[in-house]
Each structure stands twice: as structure tokens, then as C-alpha cells.
Amino acid sequence: MNSVNALSMWHQKFIISGDTDGRVLVWDTITGYVTRPEGAYKHKVSVTAVACNDKFVYTSASDMTMLSYEITAKDDSMPGDYQFFMKSL
């Protein structure tokens, strides 16, 4: 059974979650839409922590690996629209 192990809030609109399958997902709290980061979005084992600042998201897993993601605005989004995507670094 899969469960969420770690959560972090970004810009008071997006929830970033990490689960026992190693997935990192970005949830839009207004639309309910969920996206995966581009690139390496999945750990091999369970995600244990999620942290973020204005531009980056960091995740760690139970095998002591870490992934980092950059958050950037979509090309077609308007200023202040907060339509963002994450890509692995």
C-alpha cells in the first residue's frame, strides 16, 4: 500500500508530496491537478523528506539519496499566474 511520507507547501498554492513508492508529485490546491517533475522525478525507495524555497525543491529518500528540482514559470503563463513546472537538476 502506498502512502505519503512528506509534504511541503510552495507559494501557498502548491503542495509537493513524496510517497513510499519514491514518487514526487506537485498538487495544485485550487484546481486539484497533479503533475510530475520533468526528468528524474522518482527515487528508488521511499521519500523521507521534502523541502523547498522560492525556486528549488529538494527531496531525500531512505537510501540517503537526494534529488533537487528547479521551479520555473511555464512559457505561456502570465506574471503572477503561478503556473509552474519542476524539472530535475
VENQUI-V7279 format. One record per residue. N is the residue number from 0. RES is the residue in one small letter. PHI is phi as a letter, one per 20 degrees, with the letter a starting at -180 (999 if undefined). Layout:
BEGIN
N;RES;PHI  N;RES;PHI
END
This chain:
BEGIN
0;m;999  1;n;e  2;s;b  3;v;e  4;n;d  5;a;b  6;l;c  7;s;b  8;m;d  9;w;c  10;h;l  11;q;l  12;k;c  13;f;d  14;i;d  15;i;d  16;s;d  17;g;c  18;d;c  19;t;f  20;d;e  21;g;n  22;r;e  23;v;d  24;l;c  25;v;d  26;w;d  27;d;e  28;t;f  29;i;e  30;t;e  31;g;n  32;y;f  33;v;c  34;t;c  35;r;d  36;p;f  37;e;f  38;g;n  39;a;f  40;y;d  41;k;c  42;h;e  43;k;f  44;v;c  45;s;g  46;v;f  47;t;d  48;a;b  49;v;c  50;a;c  51;c;b  52;n;c  53;d;f  54;k;c  55;f;c  56;v;c  57;y;c  58;t;c  59;s;c  60;a;c  61;s;f  62;d;e  63;m;m  64;t;e  65;m;c  66;l;c  67;s;c  68;y;c  69;e;d  70;i;d  71;t;c  72;a;f  73;k;f  74;d;f  75;d;e  76;s;e  77;m;e  78;p;g  79;g;n  80;d;f  81;y;l  82;q;e  83;f;c  84;f;c  85;m;d  86;k;c  87;s;f  88;l;e
END
